[in-house]
Amino acid sequence: MPRESSAKFAIGQVVRHRRYPFRGVIYDVDPVFSNTEEWWLSIPEEVRPRKDQPFYHLFAENAETEYVAYVSEQNLVADTSGDPVRHPQVDETFIRANDGVYRVKADNRH
């Protein structure tokens, strides 16, 4: 059984991918891999992440489009650009604070 670890990033934080040109706002965190085996095996072996680390659900964007991404902690870094994220679900879920951090809207908390 994989060991659980503490998440380095928080819900509402803006992050970017280490290798690929996309960024996004974290809207959920899995303490360890929690997707399908098929999804995991679809990643080329030489870049396939470990399963025993947090995985983040992102409202993501690149230069062309917006989408939802599932990314391992090892592949993320904090985005310090201060630029807002344009993904349409961000405004439905979060309020952007003056410091650039996204806070979950009160009616979206459980």
MOHU-V324299 format. One record per run of one state. SS is the DSSP state (h for helix, s for strand, l for the rest). FROM is the first residue (numbers start at 1). TO is the last residue. Records with the same first field share a line. If there is no record, write none. Layout:
SS=FROM-TO, FROM-TO
This chain:
l=1-13, 18-22, 31-36, 42-44, 48-54, 62-65, 79-87, 97-101, 105-105, 109-110
s=14-17, 23-30, 55-61, 66-72, 76-78, 94-96, 102-104
h=37-41, 45-47, 73-75, 88-93, 106-108
